[in-house]
Structures are given as C-alpha cells and as structure tokens.
C-alpha cells in the first residue's frame, strides 16, 4: 500500500509518499506561503532533482490539490492515479486525553479535535484544514490521525497532574500532555531493534533535541514521563522558549516592563531560550561559531541548555530506577557532536560513557557509548513520517 503523509502548518504543508510494502520513500515535498503572495511547492521524486512551482494557493485545499498533481505528474510523480494511494496519514498536534493512540478519522474524531483547538490554537486549526481538504478532494480514501500527544497518554497521574486546584484539571483539562510523541515512539522502538532487546525489557530515555526540545522516560515501551507539559513551553531550554522557570517571574517582568499577557507570552515563546541568553541566535550552529569567537554569553547559553538536558536525564534515571539506553535525536541531537559530549560529560558514575571517536558522526544510526559502558548511548535520526505511515497502514489494513 502507498500512503500519503500530510503535516499541515498555518501557512505551510510538508508531505511524503511512502510505499509501505517495503517502507520505501517515493517522494517528498514542501508547500510554503499558503494564502500569501508567492505561494510555492517544492517537490522531489526520490532519485531526481527537486523542482519548484510558484502558483497561487489561497488555502489548504489549493495546497493539497497541488500536492496531488505533483505526485501524479508524468515526469516527477510516483503514482499514475490517486487510486494507488491507499490511505492518508495526518500529523495532528493535540488530541488532549481523548486518544491514546492513532485513530481512523471520522466525524466524531474531527469533532473531538475541534474541541482541542483551545489547547493548541496555533497547530490544531491547520491540521483540521488539511483533513477537511483531503476529505473533499479524496472522499473515498481513508484517513488516519496520528497525534503528538498520544504516546504520552500512558503517563501515570503523578506524572501529569499539576499541583493546582484539582478543578482546573476537571474543568479545563490543565495537565501535562507532552509533545514530540511520534518522534519519541519511533526512536525508542528503533533503539530496541538496534540493541536486539525486547522493548518491554528496556528502560530508555529519549532526547529529542532541536529548536523545540523534550526528553521522555520510556519504561517497557510506554512513556511514564516527559518534559513538555500543558504546552510545549515547559521543560528544556529551547531555541526561543524559556522552558522551566519560576512562574512568579512572569508577573514580575510584566509589571517591570509594562507588558501585556500576550506580550509576555511572546517573550517566553519567541525571545527566550538560547536566543535570549546568547543574544546571538536560536540556531546552535551560530551560537557555537560565536563561542569560537570568544562570546561568553553564547558559551553560557550552550552550558545552560546542556545542564537542563542532564537535569532531566538524572531525574528520569531516578524515576525508572535505572536506564539501559539513552537516545539522541532531532536536529541538535543528531548533528551536534560537541553538544552530546557536553551533556554526557562527568556522568560516568551513572554508567554513561561517551566514546569521543564514535561520537564524531552526524545524522547516522550509531552506538556512541564506549564498549564497557553500562548504559548504551545511541544516535538515531528520527523519522516521524515513517511512524505516521506505519500507524496509518496498521489501522487501514484492519478495515478490509
């Protein structure tokens, strides 16, 4: 079966076509500036050069129509007709407590996702627009929703309940949800495969380190805790997000600076993190270049980031009473050898020993721990689209 994977943003759309017979990627692309002047689709048939087409796209329906034309194109396409696409898998950010796994999209599911809009106002609306567009353009093709929050629904109550009046949880759903679930699920399963150990017998800590970053504790294949919370703002220091801070700071700065609630929210989400500390960039490559030029604040930003990752690794080792493997993934985790080294430095007493030679690698599945290390360290490039396609295939196959 061929599966089309769709990931909609507010003005962009990423897509892939995979042949799930052997899990081969056939084509991928990106649509940008939806509803804006200069709308463009960049499409790549694997093995061929990318091509770009600038064409007006007023909404997500127009964007998906362009995607469907691209994948059926005589020269650059990968299917002769849409009849070859057996299902569509949609990445959806937030499903609240409604779904603990991927589901076939029905009217009931769409209604449930609409009810979660207030929990993810920037993400769920474009996800729903993508679903609506596919439903209109491909009415007979089954669709599956794969949720960022679903993998974390196995957390026990002591991991997800905040110490606030309990009524805020029952009335408004205020609790830890966690994000990057598809990534954490993929790399933890892949780690078990690489180690040739049943995932049910493993304690794994997965570190999804990018501009957005989170750490998860996975015991027996199930998430028992994760660093992101009610929103993706909680947890690690990130590219532009503050991560964990004393909540009283919010009102203190707002009063001192005369900032509104919305302006303060913008500070914490868009102006903080390693950007806020360094004053240089949210891109770790720019910050590392600044460190080489002697920028002390840039150096501090990297040390603060690494400190917070180590903090969560230590906490999750305690929570699981040990760890068998730690996985690094996403942009920084996969490609930044020096950051992996800083994070793992002086953790030898916990059985964590990074091999400096093995660590000199980017974006490639590799064991990077020393041969005698009690805890296995792995670099595993994430593949959320493949995880979405797998879940989609699994659900749709049961319909026949």
N, C-alpha and C positions, 0 to 999 in steps of 0.2 A: 504494500500500500504506500502511496505517496501522500505525505502530509504537508500542508502549508501552515507554517507557524507565523503568527502575527503579533507584533508588540507595538501598540499604539501609544504615542505621546500626544501632548496637546497640539503640536504643530509638526510632528514628525511620525514616521512609521518605519519600523525595521521588520524585515521578513526573511524567511528561509523556506526552501522546498527540500524535503528530505525523502529519500526512498528508504522506507523502513524495512524493506526486505533484508537489507544488509547495512542499514543505518548510514547510508552514504549521502552527503550533502550534494545536492544537484545545482542549486542556485541560491543567491542571497542578494539583498539589496536594501536600500535606504531611500525613503521619501522625505524630503525636507521642505519647510516653508509652506505647509498646508494652510490654505486660506490667506496666503500672503503673496505679494508680488515676487516673481522669480521662483515659483514652485518648481522643484526638480526631483527626478527619480534617477538614482544611480543603481544600475543593475549589473550583476555579474553572474554569468554562467560559469561554473567551475571549470577551469582549464582554458578559458577565454579572457580577453581583456574586458575590463569594465566599460560600460557605455552610459552616458548621461543624456537625459532628455528633459529640457526645460519646457514645461507646458502648464497652463493654468489649472489649478486644483483648488476649487472653492471650499471643499470639505473632505472629510474622511471617506465618503462614498466615492468621490472623484479619485482620491489617492488609491484606494483599493482597486478601483477599475483599472488604473494604470498598472498596478501590480499584476493583475490578472492578464492584461495584454502583454506585459513583459514576459511572463512565464510561458505564454503561448506563442511568442514571437518565432517566426520561422527560422531565423538565424540564431537568436540568443535565448530562445525559450527552451523549456525542458519537458513540456507536455504538449501533445497535439491538440487536446481539448481539455476543458475543465472536468470532464468525466473521469479523467485519470487521477484527479485529486480526491482521495477517499475521505478526507476529513480536514478540518481546520482547528488548530490549537491556538487559543488566545492566552497571552500572558495577562493576568489581572492582578493588580497590586493587593487589593484588600477585600477579604471575604468575612471580616470580623470573626465571630465564633460560629458562623453558620456552616462552614465547610472545613473539615479536617483533611480533605483530600480533593483531588481534581474531580470534576463532575461534567456530565453531559449538559450542555446549555439548553435550558428550557425557559419558558415564560416565567416559571416560578423562580428559577435561578437569576434571571435578569432582574426580577423584582427585588430579590434579596440583595443583589449587587447595587441596585439603586438606593436601597436603604443604608448601604455602607458608604455612600458618597461623602457624608459629613465626616467620616473617619479618614478619608483620603481624597479631599476635594481637588487636588491637582492631578491625581492619577486615575481614579475610577471613571470620571466622565469620558476622557478619551478612550479608555478601554471599552466602555459601553458603546461609544460611537463606532468603534471598529467592529464590534459584534453586530450592531444594527446594520452596518454597511454590508457585511458578509451575508447576513440573513437575507437582505434584499437582493444582492447580486448572485448569491449561490443558495437559493432557498431549499434545495434538496440535499445539500451537503451537511452532514452532521458536524457540530462544533463542540469543542471541549474547553472549559475554563480551567486554567492552571494558576493557582494563587500563590503569591509571595508569602502570605501569612499561613497557609495551610500546614506546612511542615512543622510549624511551631505549636500547633494545637495540641500536641501531646505533652506540653509542659504541665507539671503539677501546679495546683493552685498557689502553693507557697512561692513559686517562681513568677507567676504572672499577676498576683494581686498587689496593688499599691496600698500603703498604709494611710489611706484616706478614708473618710466616712464611706462605709460599705455601700450606701445607697447610690453613690456616684457610679459604682460598677453596675448595679442592678438597673439603674435608670438610664444611664448614658453609655454603658459599655467601656468605662475608663479602666483599662488594664494593659498589661504588656501583651503586645501581639507579635512583635518581631517581624523582620523583613529579610530579603535575600534568601528566602526559604528554598527556592528551586535550586539555587547555587549550593547551599549547604547540603541539601539532599544529594545532589549529583556527586559532589566531591567526596562525601563520606562513603557513599556506595562504591565509588571508584577506588577509594583508599582500601576498602575491604578486598576488592578484586585484586589490586596490586599486591597486597600482603598475603593473599590467598588464605584469608581467615573469614569465617562466617561473621557478618556484621553484628549478629546477635551476641557475639562473644567479645566485642570490642568497645572500648571507651575512647571516643575520638573528639578532639577539639578542632573545629574548622574555623579558619581565619580568612574571611572574605575582606581583603584589604584593597580598597580603591578610593576614589574620591568620596564615595559613600562606603562605609566600612562597618562590619559587625563580626562578632565571634559567637560561636554556638557550641554548647556542650551536648554531645550525642552519645547516648548510652544504649547499647543493644539496638542500634539503628533508629532510635527515637530521640527527638530533641527534648532535653529536660530543662534547658535554659538558653537564653540568647541575650545579647547586649542591647539591641534596639528595643524600644518599648512601645508606648501608645502611638508614637510617631517615629520616623527614622532619625529624629534629633537626639534621642538618648543613646548613651553608650560611649563608644570610642570617640576620640578626637578625629575629625574627618577633614576633607579638603576645605570646606567652608562652614561646616557645622561644629558647634561647640562641644557636643557630647555632654557627658555628665557635668553638671555644675550645681552649686548651692542654689535652690530655687529663689531664695531671697535676693540674689544678685539681680534678678530680672527687674523687680520693683525699684531696687536701689539705683540702678543705672538709668532706668526710665525717668525717675524723678530728677536725677542729677542732670541728665541731658535733655529733659523735656520731650521725651519720645512717647508716641502713642503705642498702643498694644501692637498694632500692625507693624510699626517701625521697629519695635523691639524684636518682634518675631523675625523680621528681615535681618536684623543684626545677628541673631543666633543661628539662622539658617544659611545666610549668604555672605556674611562678613567675618565669621569667626573661624574656628579650626586652625589648620596650619597656615592658612592665608592671614588670619587675624594675628597670630603670634609672629610670623615671619615678616609680614608687610610686603612680601615678595610675590607670592603666587599660591594658588591651590594645587598646582602641579608639582609633584615631588621631584621631578627632574629639574625644574627651575630652582627649587629650593636647594637641592644638592649642589647645583652649579654655584649658587650663591655662597654655600658653605665653603666651597673650594676657593672662593674669592675672599674668605675671611669674615663673612657676615655672621655675627654671633647670634642674632635673633633667628636666622634661618637654622642654625645648628640647634638652638633651643627648641624650635618647632619640631624637628625630627626626633629629638630626645623625648619630648612630651608625648608625641604620638606613640613611640616605642614603649614608653613607660605604661601607657594605658592599655596597650595590647598585652604586655606582660602581666598587668594587674588582672585582667580577665582570664588569662591562661591560668594563673595561680589560683584564682577563685574557683574556676571550673575543675581543676585538679582536686581541690578540696571537696567540692560538691559531689564529684563522682568517686571519691576515694581512690584516685589514681587516674592515669591516662596511658593508653597504648600507642596512640598516634596523634600527631598534630599536623594539620594540612594548611598550607598557604596557597591562596588562590586570588583571582581578580588582578586588576592592573598592577598594583604595587606588590601584592603578594607573589605574583607570577614572575615579575620582571625586575624587581629591585633587590639584588643580592645583598647590598650593603644594609638595607633595612632589615632583612631577615637575620643578618648577622647581629645587628644591634639588639633586636628583640630577644634572640636566643642567648645573648652574652650572659655569662655567670648564672646559668640555670642548670649547671652540671649536677648539683646535689639533688635535683628532681629527676635525674636520668635523661636530661635533654642536652645532647651534644651535637652541635652542627659541624659538619665536615667542611672546612673552608674551600677545599678543592672541588668537592661535589656541588657546593653551593654556587659555583661560578657558571650559572645556567639561567636562561630566560625562556619562559613560556613553553616548557617541555616537561612531560611527566618524568619525575626523577625522585629517587630517595636521596635526601641530602644530609641525613644523620650519619654519624660515624658508625663503623661496623659493630662496635661494642656498646653503643647507646641502648639503654633500656627502652627509651621512647623513640619510636620511628618518626622522623620528620620527612614530610613529603611535599613536593611542589606539584600541584595538579591544576592545569588550566581548566577553568570552569566551562561548562557547556550547557547553559540554561535552555537553549533552543532544542537540543537533543533530548533533554529531560522532559520538556513540554511535549515533544513529538512522541516520546515513549509513553507518557501518560495518555496522550490522545489515542494512540494505537490501541493501548490496553483497554480503554473504555469503549471505543468504537467497535473493536473486534467482538465484544460481547453482545452487540446488537444483532448480529447475524444468527 
